[in-house]
Amino acid sequence: MDLTRDEQTVRAGFWPKLGKVFASIPFAEDAVAAYYCAFDRATPLKVKGVLLGALAYFVLPLDAVPDFLLGLGFTDDMAVLLAAISMIRTHLRPEHYDKAREILARLKKGEKVATS
């Protein structure tokens, strides 16, 4: 596991990718909550590794199922992310989901969001 590379990949690519596709993926809230959990200082290193690996898979352009395939494109991303979340569910706190809902609501309104 290359945590540093995955962290760089996620930091650079998560928000641009989410901005392009959030309206068409049913797992957007989970993805954003996972992002906030992965970068939360209170999250254990092993949990960060699991989440960053799953989020990097979402960000990277090469997938088992290409994202542009209508109806199927994000099924592999969703499966990887939901498998990771099921492994670490106890570390996803309500505040991670609160931030996710706030960000998604702002994106739906067309607002630019600070993504730190």
C-alpha positions in Angstrom: 0.0 0.0 0.0 1.4 3.4 -1.0 -0.4 5.7 1.2 1.5 8.8 0.1 0.8 8.2 -3.6 -2.9 7.5 -2.9 -3.2 10.6 -0.7 -1.7 12.8 -3.5 -4.0 11.2 -6.1 -7.1 11.8 -4.0 -6.2 15.3 -3.0 -5.5 16.3 -6.7 -8.3 14.4 -8.3 -11.3 13.9 -6.0 -13.0 17.3 -6.2 -12.6 17.8 -9.9 -14.0 14.3 -10.6 -16.8 14.7 -8.1 -17.7 18.1 -9.6 -18.1 16.5 -13.0 -20.1 13.4 -11.9 -21.8 14.0 -8.5 -25.3 14.3 -10.0 -25.0 11.0 -11.7 -23.6 8.8 -8.9 -25.9 7.5 -6.2 -23.0 7.1 -3.7 -21.8 10.8 -3.8 -22.6 11.3 -0.1 -20.7 8.2 0.9 -17.7 9.2 -1.3 -17.5 12.7 0.2 -18.0 11.4 3.8 -15.2 8.9 3.1 -13.0 11.8 1.9 -13.5 13.7 5.1 -12.9 10.7 7.2 -9.7 9.9 5.3 -8.3 13.3 6.0 -9.6 13.6 9.6 -6.6 13.6 12.0 -8.5 11.4 14.4 -8.9 8.6 11.8 -6.4 5.7 12.4 -3.7 5.2 9.7 -5.1 1.8 8.6 -8.5 3.2 8.1 -7.0 6.1 6.1 -5.2 3.6 3.9 -8.4 1.7 3.1 -10.3 4.8 2.3 -7.6 6.5 0.3 -7.2 3.3 -1.8 -10.9 3.2 -2.5 -11.0 7.0 -3.3 -8.0 6.7 -5.5 -9.8 4.0 -7.5 -12.7 6.4 -7.9 -10.4 9.2 -9.1 -8.2 7.3 -11.4 -9.3 7.2 -15.1 -8.5 3.5 -15.6 -11.3 1.4 -14.2 -12.5 -2.2 -14.6 -15.7 -0.6 -16.0 -15.1 2.7 -17.8 -17.0 5.6 -16.2 -18.5 6.8 -19.5 -20.6 3.6 -19.9 -24.1 4.8 -19.2 -25.7 3.0 -16.3 -22.6 0.8 -15.6 -19.7 3.1 -15.5 -19.6 3.8 -11.8 -20.7 0.3 -10.5 -17.1 -0.8 -9.9 -16.3 2.5 -8.2 -19.4 2.1 -6.0 -18.5 -1.5 -5.1 -15.0 -0.7 -4.1 -16.0 2.3 -2.0 -18.9 0.6 -0.3 -16.7 -2.4 0.5 -14.1 -0.1 2.0 -16.8 1.7 4.0 -18.3 -1.6 5.3 -14.8 -2.4 6.6 -14.4 0.8 8.5 -17.9 2.0 9.1 -17.4 2.7 12.8 -14.8 5.4 11.9 -17.3 7.3 9.7 -18.7 9.8 12.1 -21.9 11.9 11.8 -19.8 15.1 11.2 -18.2 13.4 8.1 -21.7 12.9 6.7 -22.8 16.4 7.8 -20.0 17.9 5.8 -20.8 15.7 2.9 -24.4 16.8 2.8 -23.4 20.4 3.1 -20.9 20.2 0.2 -23.3 18.3 -2.0 -26.1 20.8 -1.4 -23.8 23.7 -2.3 -22.6 21.8 -5.5 -26.3 21.2 -6.5 -26.9 25.0 -6.2 -23.9 25.5 -8.5 -21.7 27.1 -5.8 -18.0 26.8 -5.7 -16.9 25.1 -2.6 -13.8 25.2 -0.5 -12.5 21.7 -0.4 -9.9 21.6 2.3 
